[in-house]
Amino acid sequence: MQPTRTLLALWIGLLAVPAAAQSRFAVQVVAQTSGTGGGGIANPLNALGAPQGSGLQQGSLHVHSLGIGGSLTLELGVDAIDGPGADLAVYENGFLYGAEVFSEAFFVEVSSNGIDYARFPSRYYGPSTGFAGALAAPWGTFSGMGGCVPVLANATTNSISPFNPVVAGGEAFDLADLNGHPLHTQGLLDLQAVRRVRLVDAVEGVSVDAYGQLVWDNSGAFSSADVDAVAVIQTHSTVSSTQPSVELYLDPLGHLVLELTDPDGFADIVQSQCKASYNLVPITLTRLRGLMPSVSSIPNGLRMRSLTPVQGSGRRAMLSVSAVDTTGGFSVDQIALQG
């Protein structure tokens, strides 16, 4: 007789490592599928713990190469939950080549029962025939994928928070993007109890994004994504009914919108601790308002909006914004802009 999904999930849960139960990073390698080629560093244990980024100009060697089409499944030390803004961050070892990023893209999938995995909606904005040997891709070419933003946070050399992609780099993921996923609607994915993350290398010119478009990155025919770390931004210890919320999105007309709210009122947000970065370059709130000068009040906060559509504007960037309230509540969001 085959065991039920519930029994399998319970059995899988017993395999977690109790000593690492409070870590907000990946704590255990659950499964690995090695692809061909790759970056030459085959050590999945390198993907556990905090990121060890090497900055804007070079990629870290403390990584695990997925191999072309390979995958890595990791157990998180705590549940990631759907809180305000982004809930997870993933770190690869991309780096700048000129003004663009050497990108090796991978898909990100999550599971709450250890059996069923939902893939985050992904989108490739690059040329339909690839980069023709280019060594880098414009910022914002990939949305809902990892491997496309350099990593500044390094647990051994600096104090940059690995839970804030505004300053840490890497890609942020919002579990709310999976609200309509069939696994969630069927009760097989609990967005308040995500414990496993699976990272799947995107095969250049073969894999497709959520819109059916072929994905092309800078990995070429012989390389693949190199995983550094996975971090939990929002978990049961960080989410509260009074924390602020940061939401970045494009409205139906293609305008860039930022909503900053707090249940205790906008005055509860500590503006001096709000952070923003544009292609990982810190920007001031004044500059942020320059991007979105149309400001209006909304319940418990404000909405900022660009005057003209970003889509079609030629603007290419990764924009990240975070906010902190007077009690230390935190929220962050990130958006890929590829006009």
NORZIZI-V317866 format. One record per backbone hydrogen bond with DSSP energy under -0.5 kcal/mol. NH is the residue of the N-H (numbers start at 1). CO is the residue of the C=O. Records with the same first field share a line. If there is no record, write none. Layout:
BEGIN
NH = CO / CO
END
This chain:
BEGIN
8 = 4
9 = 5
10 = 6
11 = 7
12 = 8
13 = 9
14 = 10
15 = 12
16 = 13
18 = 16
20 = 17
21 = 18
23 = 20
26 = 230
27 = 75
28 = 75
30 = 28 / 73
31 = 73
33 = 71
35 = 66
36 = 68
38 = 222
42 = 40
43 = 41
46 = 43
47 = 44
48 = 45
49 = 26
53 = 153
55 = 151
63 = 61
64 = 227
65 = 41
66 = 64 / 225
68 = 36
70 = 67
71 = 33
72 = 199
73 = 31
74 = 197
75 = 28
76 = 195
77 = 25
80 = 194
81 = 234
82 = 191
83 = 81
86 = 332
87 = 173
88 = 173
89 = 231
90 = 171
91 = 229
95 = 102
96 = 56
97 = 100
100 = 97
101 = 137
102 = 95
103 = 101
104 = 147
106 = 146
107 = 200
109 = 198
110 = 118
111 = 196
118 = 110
120 = 108
123 = 143
125 = 123 / 141
130 = 127
134 = 131
137 = 101
141 = 138
143 = 123
146 = 106
151 = 55 / 94
152 = 168
153 = 168
155 = 51
157 = 154
158 = 154
164 = 161
167 = 164
168 = 164
169 = 165
170 = 150
171 = 90
173 = 88
175 = 173
177 = 174
178 = 175
179 = 176
181 = 178
184 = 181
185 = 181
186 = 182
187 = 184
188 = 183
189 = 183
191 = 189
193 = 190
194 = 80
195 = 111 / 193
196 = 111
197 = 74
198 = 109
199 = 72
200 = 107
201 = 70
202 = 105
203 = 201
204 = 202
205 = 215
206 = 203
207 = 203
209 = 213
210 = 122
212 = 209
215 = 207
218 = 103
222 = 219
223 = 219
227 = 64
228 = 91
229 = 91
231 = 89
232 = 24
233 = 87 / 231
234 = 87
235 = 233
238 = 235
239 = 235
243 = 240
245 = 261
247 = 259
249 = 257
251 = 255
254 = 251
257 = 249
258 = 304
259 = 247
260 = 258 / 302
261 = 245 / 259
262 = 300
263 = 243
265 = 262
268 = 265
269 = 266
270 = 324
271 = 269
273 = 270
274 = 271
275 = 322
277 = 320
278 = 281
279 = 277 / 318
280 = 318
281 = 278
282 = 280
283 = 276
288 = 284
289 = 285
290 = 286
291 = 287
292 = 288
294 = 305
295 = 293
296 = 303
298 = 301
301 = 298
302 = 260
303 = 296
304 = 258
305 = 294
306 = 256
310 = 254
311 = 254
312 = 339
313 = 310
314 = 339
317 = 337
319 = 317 / 335
320 = 277
321 = 333
322 = 275
323 = 331
325 = 329
326 = 268
328 = 325
331 = 323
333 = 321
335 = 319
337 = 317 / 335
338 = 336
339 = 315
END
